[in-house]
Amino acid sequence: MAEEKRVTLLRPPPVDPKKSPIENALEVTELGVLGPDIFTNTRQPWHPPGARGIFGGAVIAQCLASAQLTVPNDFLVHSCHCYFLLAGSPSVPILFHVERVRDGRSFATRTVQARQRGRCIFTVTISLVRAGSSAPNQVRHAAPLPEDVTTPAEDWDDEPEDARSSPVQSRGIEVLKANDDTAQPYERKCRQWTRVRGTISAEGGHQAHLNAVAYMSDSYFMGTVARIHRLWRFPFKPEDVDGLPAAQRKRVEDLMRFEGLGTQVEEWKGRPRVGMMVSLDHSIYFHEPQRIKADEWMFTEMESPWAGDGRGVVTQRIFARDGTLLATCVQEGVLRLHEDDEFTEGKAKL
């Protein structure tokens, strides 16, 4: 019998039950035989259903994991600036080429290129800072956790069935002012509680928590523009939902509820539809890297200050459940409407 097609350079090792699912998913392997500071994905990356390529958060996280292996353990990431160049294939191994741009006493800089078949599909510049290197006298401020939010229970378990295979657990998205017809899109916000499944291992250490947040930062991010403009995102028209088999119709309703879109399909008939949505660039600022615990509930709040010319910009704040502002993220992406749809709501036009 023919050998199964290899989607990684090396045969993946068995999943380590002592590690959380996210640690196994994001593991990278050093390839010293190819040269210094070259790594590869240990396991096949996730390809979201209907997406053009593999999940961008996985590539961000594995680039970060590769870069971290080239600096001392007391250097922690404080910023990543990424560009998505080509859609990544789930059936082709990825090589992560790390360049040691600078090594200073307090800061280190790395660039990482993710390559498939010799082509660069993703590039990131990562800046790291040595823990405890800042001066004792410094200015401090941080945006607070919104007062009107409540942390989910530790045993919360009410996800759509389709989401249960993910290494990340997320509570349904809440869209503020979603039904307020007087609200401008930039006034609406998307909120969500999220954490990784299981417990991150001591072996994975703090770096595993940072990798996990890098992965999670790309979840539901660019979709914020579609939510605040109330765009239909499924690959069929809302008018066709009534004719779907009962089980498929229930899946659509469950996903709509999870995405903060309600379940009344009637409200979406005649609404504009997303024709194309893809990320272009992504930045993460880690404010408190040593306080990040990705296996505990974290709160995210996303909003979009601008959309136009076929693109949109989204910002995201990530808080610990105790109110600590852990990270701020910014993303720009392409968002085009279905060719036979028009869009006139509000002042923003995609």
Summary of the structure (lengths in Angstrom):
residues: 350
radius of gyration: 20.7
end to end distance: 51.4
largest distance: 67.7
contacts: 1058
relative contact order: 0.15
helix: 21%
strand: 32%
